[in-house]
Amino acid sequence: MTPAADLSALGTDDDEARTGFIVDTLTDAFADLMTASPAAFRSKFRKMAADPFAFYRGSACLFYADVVRLDDPWADERTSRVWIQGDLHAENFGTYMDGEGALVFALNDFDEAYLGAFTWDLRRLVASVALLGWSKAFSDETVSELVTTYVRAYLAALRSFHGNAGELTHALRRSGTDGAVRAALQRSRESSREALLASITEIEGDDRVFRSGPGVRRLEAGERAEVVEAFRRYLDTIPAGQRLPDVAYEVVDVVGRSGFGIGSAGLPAYNVLIEGFNEALDNDVVISMKQAVVAAPSRVVADERVASAFVHHGHRTALSQRALQAHADRLLGWTELRGIGYVVSELSPYEADLDWDDVTEPADVAGVLGYLGHATARAHCVADRDAREHTDADLVGFQVEEAVLAVVGGREDEFVADLVGFAHAYAGVVRDDHRRFVEAFRSDRIPGVSGTA
C-alpha cells in the first residue's frame, strides 16, 4: 500500500482557491520577464500545458511556495542550509566535460541553485519520478520501488563518502556505468567542437562568424560594444589557476540569442565567439552569456546571510555551479550588463542530456535512478568544500554527509517512507495543478500573457 503524506496545508481541496494560488505564484515569479517578452512566455506556457511533467519542469516557483509550508522533520540548523541544485527533476541530469578533461555524468542546469534544505532536492526529484512513472503507466507499487531505489542510492553514496574525500573522485564515467547513463556518456564522447562550430558558424573571409538563422540576432554597434565590454569584465571572474592564455579570449563575433527551453523563456542572451586555445579556426570556442534568473528557492529562504553572499544572480549561478561540481568548466564565470547579472560559460559540444524516451521498463529505470541517487549525493557533498573555496562567506561550514546521516541515522526506513509518500501525493497535486493551469491559461486568467493570442 502506498504510504500517505499529509499535504493538507497546501489547500488543494478548494479548486478555485488553488487555481488562484497557482496564477498568483506564477505571476509573481515571472512578471518582469512576461512584461519584457509576452510572446516568449506564451510559448513557455504552451509547452507547460502539454502534460503534467512539462508543467512541473516549468513551475519550480510553485513547488517551493508549497514545500516551504510543509513540516520537514529532516531539516535542522545544518541540513536546512546546504547547496542544492534547486530544480532537481529526472531530466536535469546529463554529461559534461569537467575542468580536468574528464567526461562525467552529473547534475546539470544550475539556474535555480541556492542554499536550502537537502530534502528539497530529493522531494523535487522523487515527485518527478512519480510523474515519469505515471507517464509510462507504471503501477503505484512500481513507483514506490523506484523512489526507494533512488533514496537508498543517495544514502549509500553519503555513507561511502563519510570520513574521506571520496566525493571528489568518485564521479560517474563510462567505465563505471551502463544503460542509458553510459549511452549518454558515449554520445558525449562522440561529439566534437568541430561539429558544433559547423552547425552554428561559417567561414567568412579569413575568420569564422556566426551563421544567421532562427533565434540569431545581429547587433547594432552600440549594443555590441556593451556586450564586448561585459565580456571583458567577465574575464576577471575566472580563477587565476584556470585562466587560459590571453589569445584565447580574443572576441571574433557576437550575436544575440533567443529560443531556449521551458526554464529560460524570455531571457536575453548572447553568444560570443572567441579565438580559443590557439589561432587555428577549428579551435574557436563559443561562449554563452545568459541573463540569470531569480533562483526559485531564494524566494522562500529568508536568510540575509545567504542573499548577501551574492552580487547578483549571475554571480550566484556561477558560484553554485562551482560548488556543486567537483571540477567545473574552466570558462565558467559571471558579468553584468545594463545593471543585470549574467552567467557566462562555454557552449560545450560535450553536453548530452539523459534520454528517457527509450528507458521504458521498470528495471531499466531503476538502474538509472541508482546513478541519479549517487550523482545527487556527490553534488551535495562536494559543495561543502567548494562553497568555502569559491566564496568569501563560509556558507556551508560543515560536512554535508555527516549532517544528513546524523538526522537520518537509525530512521532510514522512516526517511524512505516519507519520500515515497511525498512522491505519490505531490505528483497527484501536480496532475491536478496542470489541469488548473491549462484552464486558467486558456481562459486568460494569467495577467499579461493571453492564452488566446
The 8 nearest C-alpha neighbors of each residue, nearest first, counted from 0:
[[1, 2, 140, 139, 3, 143, 420, 419],
 [0, 2, 3, 420, 139, 140, 143, 423],
 [3, 1, 420, 0, 4, 416, 419, 417],
 [4, 2, 420, 1, 5, 424, 421, 423],
 [5, 3, 420, 421, 424, 6, 2, 417],
 [4, 6, 7, 3, 8, 424, 421, 69],
 [5, 7, 8, 9, 4, 69, 424, 425],
 [6, 8, 9, 5, 10, 11, 12, 4],
 [9, 7, 6, 10, 69, 68, 5, 11],
 [10, 8, 7, 11, 6, 65, 68, 69],
 [11, 9, 8, 12, 7, 13, 17, 16],
 [10, 12, 13, 9, 17, 14, 7, 428],
 [13, 11, 10, 14, 17, 7, 9, 16],
 [14, 12, 11, 16, 15, 17, 10, 18],
 [13, 15, 17, 16, 12, 18, 11, 435],
 [14, 16, 18, 17, 13, 19, 435, 20],
 [17, 15, 19, 13, 18, 14, 20, 10],
 [16, 18, 20, 14, 19, 15, 11, 13],
 [19, 17, 15, 21, 20, 16, 435, 14],
 [18, 20, 16, 22, 17, 21, 23, 15],
 [19, 21, 17, 23, 18, 22, 24, 16],
 [22, 20, 18, 24, 19, 23, 25, 17],
 [21, 23, 19, 25, 20, 24, 445, 26],
 [24, 22, 26, 20, 21, 25, 27, 19],
 [25, 23, 21, 27, 26, 22, 20, 28],
 [24, 26, 28, 22, 27, 23, 29, 21],
 [27, 25, 23, 30, 29, 28, 24, 22],
 [26, 28, 24, 25, 30, 29, 23, 22],
 [29, 27, 25, 26, 30, 24, 60, 295],
 [28, 30, 26, 32, 31, 27, 33, 25],
 [31, 29, 33, 26, 32, 27, 28, 34],
 [32, 30, 34, 33, 29, 35, 28, 27],
 [31, 33, 35, 34, 29, 30, 265, 36],
 [34, 32, 37, 30, 36, 35, 31, 29],
 [33, 35, 31, 32, 36, 37, 30, 447],
 [34, 36, 32, 33, 31, 37, 265, 30],
 [35, 37, 33, 39, 265, 38, 34, 32],
 [38, 36, 33, 40, 39, 448, 34, 41],
 [39, 37, 41, 40, 36, 42, 448, 33],
 [40, 38, 265, 42, 36, 37, 41, 264],
 [41, 39, 43, 37, 42, 38, 44, 33],
 [40, 42, 38, 44, 43, 39, 45, 448],
 [41, 43, 45, 39, 40, 44, 46, 38],
 [44, 42, 40, 46, 261, 41, 45, 264],
 [45, 43, 47, 41, 46, 42, 40, 48],
 [44, 46, 48, 42, 47, 43, 41, 49],
 [47, 45, 43, 44, 48, 49, 42, 53],
 [46, 48, 54, 53, 44, 45, 49, 57],
 [47, 49, 45, 46, 50, 437, 44, 54],
 [48, 50, 46, 47, 53, 45, 51, 54],
 [49, 51, 53, 52, 48, 54, 47, 433],
 [52, 50, 54, 430, 433, 53, 55, 429],
 [51, 53, 55, 54, 50, 130, 56, 131],
 [54, 52, 47, 56, 55, 50, 51, 49],
 [53, 55, 47, 51, 57, 52, 56, 433],
 [56, 54, 52, 58, 53, 57, 51, 429],
 [57, 55, 53, 54, 58, 52, 59, 88],
 [56, 58, 54, 55, 262, 261, 59, 47],
 [57, 59, 55, 60, 61, 56, 54, 62],
 [58, 60, 62, 61, 57, 295, 86, 63],
 [59, 61, 295, 58, 63, 62, 64, 28],
 [62, 60, 64, 59, 58, 63, 24, 65],
 [61, 63, 59, 65, 60, 64, 66, 58],
 [64, 62, 65, 66, 60, 61, 67, 296],
 [63, 65, 61, 62, 67, 66, 60, 299],
 [64, 66, 63, 62, 67, 68, 61, 9],
 [67, 65, 63, 69, 68, 64, 62, 119],
 [66, 68, 65, 69, 64, 63, 299, 70],
 [69, 67, 66, 65, 8, 70, 64, 9],
 [70, 68, 66, 67, 71, 8, 65, 6],
 [69, 71, 72, 68, 67, 66, 74, 73],
 [70, 72, 73, 74, 69, 118, 66, 67],
 [71, 73, 74, 70, 75, 406, 414, 407],
 [74, 72, 71, 406, 75, 407, 78, 118],
 [75, 73, 79, 78, 71, 72, 116, 76],
 [74, 76, 78, 77, 79, 73, 72, 406],
 [75, 77, 79, 78, 74, 80, 116, 402],
 [78, 76, 75, 79, 80, 402, 81, 74],
 [77, 79, 74, 75, 80, 116, 117, 76],
 [116, 80, 78, 74, 115, 77, 75, 76],
 [79, 81, 115, 78, 114, 77, 116, 82],
 [82, 80, 114, 115, 78, 117, 83, 395],
 [81, 83, 114, 113, 382, 379, 115, 80],
 [84, 82, 85, 112, 113, 114, 81, 120],
 [83, 85, 112, 86, 109, 87, 111, 120],
 [84, 86, 112, 111, 83, 87, 120, 113],
 [87, 85, 84, 111, 88, 59, 123, 120],
 [86, 88, 124, 120, 123, 85, 84, 91],
 [89, 87, 124, 127, 90, 91, 123, 86],
 [88, 90, 91, 127, 124, 128, 92, 87],
 [91, 89, 88, 92, 353, 352, 355, 354],
 [92, 90, 107, 88, 89, 87, 106, 108],
 [93, 91, 106, 107, 90, 105, 353, 352],
 [92, 94, 352, 353, 104, 351, 105, 107],
 [93, 95, 104, 350, 351, 103, 184, 105],
 [94, 96, 350, 349, 103, 102, 97, 104],
 [95, 97, 102, 101, 100, 349, 103, 98],
 [98, 96, 326, 100, 99, 101, 327, 328],
 [97, 99, 328, 326, 327, 329, 100, 96],
 [100, 98, 97, 101, 326, 96, 327, 328],
 [99, 101, 97, 98, 96, 102, 326, 103],
 [100, 102, 97, 96, 99, 103, 98, 172],
 [103, 101, 96, 95, 97, 172, 100, 94],
 [102, 104, 172, 94, 95, 171, 101, 105],
 [105, 103, 94, 171, 93, 172, 95, 184],
 [106, 104, 374, 92, 93, 94, 103, 107],
 [105, 107, 92, 91, 93, 374, 375, 108],
 [106, 108, 92, 91, 93, 109, 105, 94],
 [109, 107, 110, 91, 106, 111, 84, 92],
 [110, 108, 112, 111, 320, 84, 316, 107],
 [109, 111, 108, 112, 316, 292, 294, 291],
 [112, 110, 294, 85, 109, 295, 86, 84],
 [113, 111, 84, 85, 109, 83, 110, 319],
 [114, 112, 83, 82, 85, 296, 111, 115],
 [115, 113, 82, 81, 80, 83, 112, 116],
 [114, 116, 80, 79, 81, 117, 83, 113],
 [79, 115, 117, 118, 119, 80, 78, 74],
 [118, 116, 119, 120, 78, 81, 79, 115],
 [117, 119, 121, 116, 120, 122, 73, 74],
 [120, 118, 122, 117, 121, 116, 123, 115],
 [121, 119, 123, 118, 87, 122, 117, 124],
 [120, 122, 118, 124, 119, 123, 125, 117],
 [123, 121, 119, 125, 124, 120, 118, 126],
 [122, 124, 120, 126, 121, 125, 87, 119],
 [123, 125, 88, 121, 127, 87, 122, 126],
 [124, 126, 128, 422, 127, 122, 123, 146],
 [127, 125, 422, 129, 128, 426, 123, 124],
 [126, 128, 130, 124, 125, 129, 88, 131],
 [129, 127, 125, 131, 126, 130, 132, 124],
 [128, 130, 132, 126, 127, 131, 422, 142],
 [131, 129, 127, 133, 132, 128, 426, 52],
 [132, 130, 128, 134, 133, 129, 127, 135],
 [131, 133, 129, 135, 137, 130, 134, 128],
 [132, 134, 136, 130, 135, 131, 137, 129],
 [135, 133, 131, 132, 136, 130, 137, 52],
 [134, 136, 132, 133, 137, 131, 359, 360],
 [137, 135, 133, 134, 132, 138, 131, 139],
 [138, 136, 132, 135, 133, 141, 142, 139],
 [137, 139, 141, 140, 142, 136, 133, 132],
 [138, 140, 142, 141, 143, 137, 1, 423],
 [141, 139, 143, 138, 142, 144, 1, 0],
 [140, 142, 144, 138, 143, 139, 137, 145],
 [141, 143, 145, 139, 144, 140, 129, 132],
 [144, 142, 140, 146, 141, 145, 419, 147],
 [145, 143, 147, 141, 142, 146, 148, 140],
 [146, 144, 142, 148, 147, 143, 365, 141],
 [147, 145, 149, 143, 148, 144, 125, 419],
 [146, 148, 144, 150, 145, 149, 151, 143],
 [149, 147, 145, 146, 151, 150, 152, 369],
 [148, 150, 372, 368, 152, 146, 369, 147],
 [151, 149, 153, 147, 152, 148, 146, 372],
 [150, 152, 154, 153, 148, 149, 147, 155],
 [153, 151, 372, 155, 149, 369, 150, 154],
 [152, 154, 372, 150, 373, 156, 151, 376],
 [153, 155, 157, 151, 156, 152, 158, 150],
 [156, 154, 152, 158, 157, 153, 151, 159],
 [155, 157, 159, 153, 158, 154, 373, 376],
 [158, 156, 154, 160, 400, 155, 159, 376],
 [157, 159, 161, 155, 156, 160, 154, 400],
 [158, 160, 156, 157, 161, 155, 165, 163],
 [161, 159, 165, 157, 158, 166, 163, 156],
 [162, 160, 158, 159, 163, 400, 157, 401],
 [161, 163, 160, 164, 401, 159, 158, 165],
 [164, 162, 165, 161, 160, 166, 159, 167],
 [163, 165, 166, 167, 160, 162, 168, 161],
 [166, 164, 160, 167, 168, 163, 169, 159],
 [165, 167, 377, 169, 164, 168, 160, 381],
 [168, 166, 165, 164, 325, 169, 381, 170],
 [167, 169, 165, 166, 170, 164, 325, 171],
 [170, 168, 166, 165, 167, 171, 377, 172],
 [169, 171, 168, 172, 103, 104, 166, 167],
 [170, 172, 104, 103, 175, 169, 176, 173],
 [173, 171, 103, 174, 175, 170, 104, 176],
 [174, 172, 176, 181, 175, 184, 171, 185],
 [175, 173, 172, 176, 181, 171, 177, 184],
 [174, 176, 173, 172, 171, 177, 181, 170],
 [177, 175, 181, 173, 174, 172, 180, 171],
 [176, 178, 181, 180, 179, 175, 182, 173],
 [179, 177, 180, 181, 182, 176, 363, 367],
 [178, 180, 182, 181, 183, 177, 367, 353],
 [181, 179, 183, 182, 178, 177, 184, 176],
 [180, 182, 177, 184, 176, 183, 173, 178],
 [183, 181, 179, 185, 180, 184, 186, 178],
 [184, 182, 186, 180, 185, 181, 351, 353],
 [185, 183, 187, 181, 182, 186, 173, 188],
 [184, 186, 188, 182, 187, 183, 181, 189],
 [187, 185, 183, 189, 188, 184, 182, 190],
 [186, 188, 349, 184, 190, 185, 189, 351],
 [189, 187, 185, 186, 190, 184, 349, 102],
 [188, 190, 186, 187, 185, 191, 349, 184],
 [191, 189, 187, 188, 348, 349, 186, 192],
 [192, 190, 193, 194, 348, 195, 189, 349],
 [191, 193, 195, 194, 348, 196, 190, 282],
 [192, 194, 196, 191, 195, 281, 197, 282],
 [195, 193, 197, 191, 196, 192, 198, 190],
 [196, 194, 192, 198, 197, 193, 348, 191],
 [195, 197, 193, 200, 198, 194, 199, 192],
 [196, 198, 194, 195, 200, 199, 193, 201],
 [199, 197, 195, 196, 200, 194, 201, 210],
 [198, 200, 210, 196, 197, 209, 195, 201],
 [201, 199, 209, 210, 196, 208, 197, 198],
 [202, 200, 207, 208, 210, 209, 203, 197],
 [203, 201, 207, 206, 208, 204, 200, 205],
 [202, 204, 206, 207, 205, 201, 208, 200],
 [205, 203, 206, 202, 207, 208, 201, 280],
 [204, 206, 203, 202, 207, 280, 208, 201],
 [207, 205, 203, 204, 202, 208, 280, 251],
 [206, 208, 202, 201, 203, 200, 280, 209],
 [209, 207, 200, 201, 252, 202, 210, 206],
 [210, 208, 200, 199, 201, 211, 252, 207],
 [211, 209, 200, 199, 201, 212, 208, 215],
 [210, 212, 215, 209, 213, 216, 217, 199],
 [211, 213, 215, 214, 210, 216, 199, 209],
 [214, 212, 215, 211, 258, 257, 216, 256],
 [213, 215, 257, 256, 258, 212, 216, 255],
 [216, 214, 256, 212, 213, 255, 211, 254],
 [217, 215, 255, 254, 256, 218, 214, 211],
 [216, 218, 254, 255, 215, 219, 253, 211],
 [219, 217, 223, 222, 254, 216, 220, 255],
 [218, 220, 222, 221, 223, 217, 224, 216],
 [219, 221, 223, 222, 224, 218, 225, 217],
 [222, 220, 224, 223, 219, 225, 218, 226],
 [223, 221, 225, 224, 219, 220, 218, 226],
 [224, 222, 220, 226, 225, 221, 218, 219],
 [223, 225, 227, 221, 222, 226, 228, 220],
 [226, 224, 222, 228, 223, 227, 229, 221],
 [227, 225, 229, 223, 228, 224, 230, 222],
 [226, 228, 230, 224, 229, 225, 223, 231],
 [227, 229, 231, 225, 230, 226, 224, 232],
 [230, 228, 226, 232, 231, 227, 336, 334],
 [229, 231, 227, 233, 228, 232, 226, 234],
 [230, 232, 228, 233, 229, 234, 227, 235],
 [233, 231, 229, 230, 234, 235, 334, 228],
 [232, 234, 334, 230, 235, 231, 333, 236],
 [235, 233, 236, 232, 231, 237, 230, 332],
 [234, 236, 233, 237, 232, 231, 238, 332],
 [237, 235, 234, 233, 332, 238, 333, 232],
 [236, 238, 235, 234, 332, 239, 242, 241],
 [239, 237, 241, 240, 236, 242, 235, 329],
 [240, 238, 242, 241, 237, 235, 236, 243],
 [239, 241, 238, 242, 237, 243, 329, 98],
 [240, 242, 238, 239, 329, 243, 237, 330],
 [243, 241, 239, 240, 237, 238, 244, 329],
 [242, 244, 245, 247, 241, 276, 248, 246],
 [245, 243, 246, 247, 242, 276, 248, 277],
 [244, 246, 247, 248, 243, 249, 242, 276],
 [247, 245, 248, 244, 249, 274, 277, 275],
 [246, 248, 275, 274, 276, 245, 244, 249],
 [247, 249, 273, 246, 245, 274, 250, 275],
 [248, 250, 273, 274, 246, 247, 251, 245],
 [251, 249, 273, 252, 272, 248, 274, 271],
 [250, 252, 273, 272, 249, 274, 208, 253],
 [253, 251, 272, 208, 250, 271, 209, 254],
 [252, 254, 271, 270, 272, 223, 269, 255],
 [255, 253, 217, 270, 216, 269, 218, 215],
 [254, 256, 269, 216, 215, 268, 217, 270],
 [257, 255, 215, 269, 268, 214, 216, 254],
 [258, 256, 214, 259, 268, 215, 267, 255],
 [257, 259, 214, 260, 256, 264, 39, 213],
 [260, 258, 263, 257, 264, 261, 262, 265],
 [259, 261, 262, 263, 264, 258, 43, 46],
 [260, 262, 43, 57, 263, 264, 46, 259],
 [261, 263, 260, 57, 264, 56, 259, 43],
 [262, 264, 260, 259, 266, 261, 265, 292],
 [265, 263, 39, 266, 262, 261, 43, 40],
 [264, 266, 39, 36, 32, 263, 267, 40],
 [265, 267, 264, 263, 290, 268, 289, 32],
 [268, 266, 290, 289, 265, 257, 256, 269],
 [269, 267, 289, 256, 288, 255, 290, 266],
 [270, 268, 255, 288, 256, 254, 287, 289],
 [269, 271, 287, 254, 286, 253, 288, 255],
 [270, 272, 253, 286, 285, 252, 273, 287],
 [273, 271, 285, 252, 251, 284, 250, 286],
 [274, 272, 250, 251, 249, 284, 248, 275],
 [273, 275, 283, 247, 249, 248, 278, 284],
 [276, 274, 247, 283, 284, 282, 277, 273],
 [275, 277, 247, 282, 274, 278, 283, 243],
 [278, 276, 275, 279, 247, 282, 274, 246],
 [277, 279, 274, 280, 275, 276, 282, 283],
 [280, 278, 281, 282, 277, 283, 274, 276],
 [281, 279, 282, 283, 278, 207, 206, 274],
 [280, 282, 279, 283, 193, 192, 196, 278],
 [283, 281, 280, 275, 279, 276, 284, 277],
 [284, 282, 275, 274, 280, 281, 273, 272],
 [283, 285, 275, 273, 272, 282, 286, 274],
 [286, 284, 272, 346, 271, 345, 273, 270],
 [285, 287, 345, 271, 346, 270, 344, 272],
 [286, 288, 270, 344, 343, 346, 345, 269],
 [289, 287, 343, 269, 268, 342, 341, 270],
 [290, 288, 268, 341, 342, 291, 287, 267],
 [291, 289, 341, 267, 266, 268, 340, 342],
 [290, 292, 313, 341, 312, 342, 340, 289],
 [293, 291, 294, 110, 312, 290, 111, 313],
 [292, 294, 312, 295, 291, 297, 111, 298],
 [295, 293, 111, 297, 296, 292, 112, 110],
 [294, 296, 60, 297, 298, 111, 59, 293],
 [297, 295, 298, 294, 299, 63, 300, 113],
 [298, 296, 300, 294, 299, 295, 113, 293],
 [297, 299, 296, 295, 300, 294, 60, 301],
 [298, 300, 297, 296, 301, 67, 63, 64],
 [301, 299, 297, 302, 298, 296, 115, 114],
 [302, 300, 299, 303, 297, 298, 306, 305],
 [303, 301, 304, 305, 300, 306, 307, 297],
 [302, 304, 306, 305, 307, 301, 308, 300],
 [303, 305, 307, 302, 306, 308, 394, 392],
 [304, 306, 303, 308, 307, 302, 394, 114],
 [305, 307, 303, 308, 304, 309, 302, 297],
 [306, 308, 304, 309, 305, 303, 310, 302],
 [309, 307, 305, 306, 392, 304, 310, 391],
 [310, 308, 315, 311, 307, 314, 306, 312],
 [309, 311, 314, 308, 312, 307, 315, 313],
 [312, 310, 314, 340, 309, 313, 315, 339],
 [311, 313, 315, 314, 291, 340, 316, 293],
 [314, 312, 341, 342, 340, 291, 316, 315],
 [315, 313, 312, 311, 317, 333, 316, 309],
 [314, 316, 312, 318, 313, 309, 317, 319],
 [317, 315, 319, 313, 314, 318, 110, 312],
 [316, 318, 320, 314, 319, 315, 332, 342],
 [319, 317, 321, 315, 320, 316, 322, 314],
 [320, 318, 322, 316, 317, 321, 112, 315],
 [319, 321, 323, 317, 322, 318, 324, 109],
 [322, 320, 318, 319, 327, 324, 323, 317],
 [321, 323, 382, 385, 319, 386, 320, 324],
 [322, 324, 378, 382, 320, 321, 319, 381],
 [325, 323, 327, 321, 326, 322, 320, 378],
 [324, 326, 167, 381, 327, 323, 321, 322],
 [327, 325, 98, 97, 324, 99, 328, 321],
 [326, 328, 98, 321, 324, 97, 329, 325],
 [327, 329, 98, 331, 330, 97, 326, 344],
 [330, 328, 98, 241, 331, 327, 242, 237],
 [329, 331, 328, 344, 345, 332, 237, 343],
 [332, 330, 344, 328, 329, 343, 317, 237],
 [333, 331, 343, 236, 317, 237, 342, 233],
 [334, 332, 342, 343, 233, 314, 313, 341],
 [333, 335, 233, 341, 340, 229, 232, 342],
 [334, 336, 340, 339, 341, 338, 229, 337],
 [335, 337, 339, 338, 229, 340, 334, 341],
 [338, 336, 339, 335, 225, 340, 229, 226],
 [337, 339, 336, 335, 340, 311, 334, 341],
 [340, 338, 335, 336, 337, 341, 290, 311],
 [341, 339, 313, 335, 311, 312, 334, 291],
 [342, 340, 290, 313, 291, 289, 334, 333],
 [341, 343, 313, 333, 289, 288, 291, 317],
 [342, 344, 288, 332, 333, 287, 331, 341],
 [345, 343, 331, 330, 287, 286, 332, 346],
 [344, 346, 286, 347, 287, 285, 330, 331],
 [347, 345, 285, 286, 287, 344, 348, 284],
 [346, 348, 349, 345, 350, 192, 285, 95],
 [349, 347, 192, 350, 191, 195, 190, 346],
 [350, 348, 187, 347, 95, 96, 190, 351],
 [349, 351, 95, 94, 348, 347, 187, 352],
 [352, 350, 94, 93, 187, 183, 349, 353],
 [353, 351, 93, 354, 92, 94, 350, 183],
 [352, 354, 93, 183, 92, 355, 90, 351],
 [355, 353, 356, 352, 179, 357, 183, 358],
 [354, 356, 358, 357, 353, 359, 179, 90],
 [357, 355, 358, 354, 359, 353, 135, 179],
 [356, 358, 359, 355, 354, 179, 360, 363],
 [359, 357, 355, 356, 363, 364, 360, 179],
 [358, 360, 357, 361, 135, 363, 364, 356],
 [359, 361, 363, 362, 358, 364, 135, 365],
 [360, 362, 364, 363, 365, 359, 141, 145],
 [363, 361, 365, 364, 360, 366, 359, 145],
 [364, 362, 366, 365, 360, 361, 358, 367],
 [363, 365, 361, 367, 366, 362, 358, 368],
 [366, 364, 368, 362, 363, 367, 145, 361],
 [365, 367, 363, 369, 364, 368, 362, 370],
 [366, 368, 364, 370, 369, 365, 371, 363],
 [369, 367, 371, 365, 149, 370, 366, 372],
 [368, 370, 372, 366, 152, 149, 367, 371],
 [369, 371, 373, 368, 367, 372, 374, 366],
 [372, 370, 368, 374, 373, 369, 375, 367],
 [373, 371, 153, 152, 149, 375, 369, 370],
 [372, 374, 370, 376, 153, 371, 156, 375],
 [375, 373, 371, 377, 105, 372, 376, 370],
 [376, 374, 372, 378, 377, 373, 371, 379],
 [377, 375, 379, 373, 153, 378, 374, 157],
 [376, 378, 374, 380, 166, 375, 379, 381],
 [377, 379, 323, 375, 381, 380, 376, 324],
 [380, 378, 376, 382, 377, 381, 82, 375],
 [379, 381, 377, 382, 399, 378, 383, 400],
 [382, 380, 378, 383, 384, 379, 166, 325],
 [383, 381, 322, 323, 385, 380, 384, 386],
 [382, 384, 395, 386, 381, 385, 380, 398],
 [383, 385, 382, 386, 381, 387, 388, 322],
 [386, 384, 322, 388, 382, 387, 383, 389],
 [387, 385, 322, 382, 388, 383, 384, 389],
 [386, 388, 385, 393, 384, 389, 390, 383],
 [387, 389, 385, 386, 390, 384, 391, 322],
 [388, 390, 386, 387, 385, 318, 391, 321],
 [391, 389, 392, 387, 386, 388, 393, 318],
 [390, 392, 393, 389, 387, 308, 388, 394],
 [391, 393, 390, 394, 308, 387, 386, 304],
 [394, 392, 387, 395, 396, 391, 386, 390],
 [393, 395, 392, 396, 386, 387, 305, 80],
 [396, 394, 383, 397, 393, 81, 386, 387],
 [395, 397, 393, 394, 383, 398, 387, 384],
 [398, 396, 395, 399, 383, 402, 77, 401],
 [399, 397, 401, 400, 383, 402, 380, 396],
 [398, 400, 402, 380, 401, 403, 397, 383],
 [399, 401, 157, 403, 402, 398, 161, 404],
 [402, 400, 404, 399, 398, 403, 405, 161],
 [403, 401, 399, 405, 400, 404, 78, 398],
 [404, 402, 405, 400, 406, 401, 399, 78],
 [403, 405, 407, 401, 408, 406, 402, 400],
 [404, 406, 402, 408, 403, 407, 401, 400],
 [407, 405, 403, 404, 408, 73, 402, 75],
 [408, 406, 404, 410, 405, 411, 403, 409],
 [409, 407, 405, 404, 410, 406, 411, 403],
 [408, 410, 411, 407, 412, 406, 405, 413],
 [411, 409, 413, 407, 408, 412, 414, 406],
 [410, 412, 414, 413, 407, 409, 415, 408],
 [411, 413, 415, 414, 410, 416, 409, 417],
 [414, 412, 416, 410, 411, 415, 417, 407],
 [415, 413, 411, 417, 412, 416, 410, 418],
 [414, 416, 412, 418, 417, 413, 419, 411],
 [415, 417, 419, 413, 414, 418, 420, 412],
 [418, 416, 414, 420, 415, 419, 413, 421],
 [419, 417, 421, 415, 420, 416, 422, 122],
 [420, 418, 416, 422, 421, 417, 143, 146],
 [421, 419, 2, 4, 3, 417, 418, 422],
 [420, 422, 418, 424, 4, 419, 423, 425],
 [423, 421, 126, 419, 125, 420, 425, 424],
 [424, 422, 426, 420, 421, 425, 129, 427],
 [423, 425, 421, 427, 426, 422, 4, 420],
 [424, 426, 428, 427, 422, 421, 423, 126],
 [427, 425, 429, 423, 126, 428, 424, 130],
 [426, 428, 430, 425, 424, 429, 423, 431],
 [427, 429, 425, 431, 426, 430, 432, 424],
 [430, 428, 432, 426, 431, 427, 433, 425],
 [431, 429, 433, 427, 51, 432, 428, 426],
 [430, 432, 428, 434, 429, 433, 435, 427],
 [433, 431, 429, 435, 434, 430, 436, 428],
 [432, 434, 436, 430, 431, 435, 51, 429],
 [433, 435, 431, 437, 432, 436, 438, 430],
 [436, 434, 432, 438, 433, 437, 18, 439],
 [437, 435, 439, 433, 438, 434, 432, 440],
 [438, 436, 440, 434, 439, 435, 48, 441],
 [437, 439, 435, 441, 436, 440, 442, 434],
 [440, 438, 436, 444, 442, 437, 441, 435],
 [441, 439, 437, 450, 443, 442, 438, 444],
 [440, 442, 450, 438, 443, 439, 437, 451],
 [441, 443, 439, 440, 444, 438, 450, 451],
 [444, 442, 449, 440, 441, 445, 450, 439],
 [443, 445, 439, 442, 440, 446, 22, 441],
 [444, 446, 443, 22, 448, 440, 447, 439],
 [447, 445, 448, 444, 26, 443, 449, 22],
 [446, 448, 449, 445, 33, 34, 37, 30],
 [449, 447, 446, 37, 445, 41, 450, 40],
 [450, 448, 443, 451, 452, 447, 445, 440],
 [449, 451, 441, 440, 443, 452, 448, 41],
 [450, 452, 449, 441, 443, 442, 440, 448],
 [451, 449, 450, 448, 41, 38, 443, 441]]
